[in-house]
Amino acid sequence: MRVVAMSSSYGTGGSIIAPALAERLDIPLLHHIRIEHRDEEEMDDVISEGPTAGEDLTRNLWERILDAFASMPVEHGMVPTSVPADASLRVKSEVEERIRAFADEPGGGLVRGWASSVVLPDAFHVLLDGPIEARARQGATIENIDIATARKRLEKSGAVRRVYWKRLYNRDWLDKNSFHMCLDTTAITPESAVEIIATAAEAFWSQHG
């Protein structure tokens, strides 16, 4: 299985590193799953990279994530349906099915987010992380926002990930035991990170066939 399952904390440059890594390894990328929220907000950042400005995560957080899942477009394999708040197991099954189908394509692929290190146990699992303040500064630079806004997005995106992993998998999303490689990408350039991960992934695939 020539597949990378990547998780990335806010401010680690995952949105830059993932596509560059996929290109470097010559594999397709499942990055954001585009979501059309009922209020016409884009919820993909809330779940995958970081909440949009002003996102209130205290208001029925899980129900809103389920709503987001319910309206994934057909192009990513999810048929829009009405999903009740107690349908988390069904939604989990649907999402896992689509991720596995993507990963099973000839040539493999890179899946970023969506608890892919749990869903794809045979993939090479990578976590991009770093110190909180360093991630806030880097996030501010990447998104061209002020540091206070970056800190809020960092906190909120972490909250979403904790809920997502805990609710669906009863796992701590920052548990280092879930990953083969944990890399502080606030301390090195994206280019260096890509080369390090690519080298490690190739070695992993060579060893594990």
C-alpha positions in Angstrom: 0.0 0.0 0.0 1.8 3.1 -1.3 -0.3 5.5 0.9 0.5 8.3 3.3 -2.0 9.2 6.0 -1.2 12.7 7.3 -2.6 14.6 10.2 -1.5 18.2 10.7 -2.1 20.7 13.6 -3.1 24.2 12.8 -0.1 26.3 11.8 2.2 23.4 10.7 1.8 24.1 7.0 -0.1 21.0 6.1 -1.9 22.7 3.3 1.5 23.5 1.7 3.3 20.3 2.6 0.7 17.8 1.6 0.3 18.7 -2.1 4.1 19.1 -2.4 4.6 15.7 -0.9 2.1 14.1 -3.1 3.8 15.6 -6.1 7.2 14.5 -4.8 6.0 10.9 -4.4 4.0 11.0 -7.6 0.7 10.0 -5.8 -2.7 11.6 -5.9 -3.9 13.7 -3.0 -7.2 13.7 -1.1 -6.8 17.0 0.7 -9.9 18.9 1.7 -13.3 17.3 1.2 -15.4 20.2 -0.1 -18.4 20.8 2.0 -21.4 23.0 1.3 -22.9 24.1 4.7 -26.6 24.8 5.0 -25.7 28.5 5.7 -23.4 28.5 2.6 -20.4 28.5 4.8 -17.4 26.4 3.8 -17.0 23.8 6.5 -14.0 22.0 5.1 -11.6 24.2 7.0 -13.4 23.7 10.2 -12.9 20.0 10.0 -9.6 19.6 8.1 -7.4 22.7 8.6 -8.9 25.2 11.0 -12.1 27.1 11.6 -13.1 30.1 9.6 -13.1 33.4 11.5 -15.9 33.8 14.0 -16.9 30.1 13.9 -18.7 29.4 17.2 -17.8 25.8 18.2 -20.0 25.8 21.3 -23.2 25.6 19.2 -24.1 22.0 18.6 -20.6 21.3 17.3 -21.1 17.6 16.5 -24.5 18.1 14.9 -23.0 20.8 12.6 -20.1 18.4 11.7 -22.7 15.8 10.8 -24.6 18.4 8.7 -21.3 19.0 6.9 -20.8 15.3 6.2 -24.4 15.1 5.0 -23.7 17.5 2.1 -20.4 16.3 0.8 -20.6 16.5 -3.0 -20.9 13.5 -5.2 -17.5 14.2 -6.8 -15.9 12.9 -3.5 -18.1 9.9 -3.4 -20.6 11.1 -0.8 -24.2 11.3 -1.9 -25.9 14.3 -0.1 -28.5 13.0 2.3 -30.2 14.1 5.5 -28.2 13.0 8.5 -29.7 13.0 11.9 -27.6 13.9 14.9 -27.5 10.3 16.2 -26.1 8.9 12.9 -22.4 9.2 13.7 -21.7 5.5 13.1 -23.4 5.5 9.7 -21.5 8.7 8.7 -18.3 7.1 10.0 -18.9 4.1 7.8 -19.6 6.2 4.7 -16.5 8.4 5.2 -14.2 5.4 5.8 -15.6 3.6 2.7 -14.7 6.6 0.5 -11.2 7.0 2.1 -10.4 3.4 1.6 -11.6 3.4 -2.0 -9.3 6.4 -2.7 -6.4 4.7 -1.0 -7.0 1.4 -2.9 -6.6 3.1 -6.3 -3.6 1.9 -8.3 -0.6 3.9 -7.2 -1.9 4.7 -3.8 -2.3 8.2 -2.6 -2.0 10.7 0.2 -5.0 11.4 2.6 -4.8 14.4 4.8 -7.0 14.6 7.8 -10.2 12.6 8.5 -8.4 10.4 11.1 -6.9 8.6 8.2 -4.1 7.1 10.3 -6.8 5.1 12.1 -8.9 4.4 9.0 -5.8 3.2 7.0 -3.7 1.1 9.4 -1.4 -0.1 6.6 -0.5 3.4 5.4 2.5 5.4 6.4 1.2 7.6 9.2 2.6 11.2 9.6 1.8 13.9 12.2 2.8 17.5 11.6 2.9 19.3 14.9 5.0 21.9 16.8 5.0 24.2 19.9 1.7 26.2 20.3 3.2 29.7 19.9 5.4 28.6 17.0 2.3 27.2 15.2 0.3 30.4 15.9 3.1 32.5 14.4 3.4 30.3 11.4 -0.3 30.1 10.9 -0.6 33.9 11.0 2.1 34.1 8.3 0.5 31.4 6.1 -3.0 32.9 6.3 -1.8 36.5 6.4 -3.8 37.2 9.6 -2.8 38.8 13.0 -1.4 36.6 15.7 -4.5 36.9 18.0 -6.7 35.6 15.2 -4.3 32.8 14.6 -4.3 31.8 18.2 -8.1 31.6 18.2 -8.1 29.4 15.1 -5.4 27.2 16.5 -7.5 26.6 19.7 -10.8 26.1 17.8 -9.3 23.7 15.2 -7.8 21.6 18.0 -11.2 21.4 19.7 -12.8 20.1 16.5 -10.2 17.5 16.0 -10.5 16.3 19.6 -14.2 16.0 19.2 -13.9 14.2 15.9 -11.4 11.6 17.0 -13.0 11.0 20.4 -16.5 10.7 19.1 -15.8 8.4 16.2 -12.7 6.5 17.4 -12.4 7.1 21.2 -8.8 8.2 20.5 -6.7 11.2 21.3 -5.8 12.7 17.9 -2.3 13.8 19.3 -1.4 10.4 20.6 2.0 9.8 19.1 1.4 6.1 19.1 -0.9 6.6 16.2 1.9 7.7 13.9 5.1 6.4 12.4 6.6 9.9 12.1 5.9 13.0 14.2 7.6 16.1 12.7 7.9 19.7 14.0 7.3 21.6 10.8 7.6 25.0 12.6 11.4 24.3 12.9 12.2 23.5 9.3 11.1 24.7 5.9 8.3 23.0 4.0 10.8 21.9 1.4 12.9 20.1 4.0 9.8 18.5 5.5 8.7 17.2 2.2 12.1 15.6 1.6 12.3 14.1 5.1 8.8 12.6 4.9 9.3 11.3 1.3 12.5 9.6 2.3 10.9 8.0 5.3 7.8 6.9 3.3 9.8 5.3 0.6 11.8 3.4 3.3 8.6 2.3 5.0 7.0 1.1 1.8 10.2 -0.8 0.8 10.3 -2.6 4.2 6.6 -3.3 4.4 6.0 -4.1 0.8 
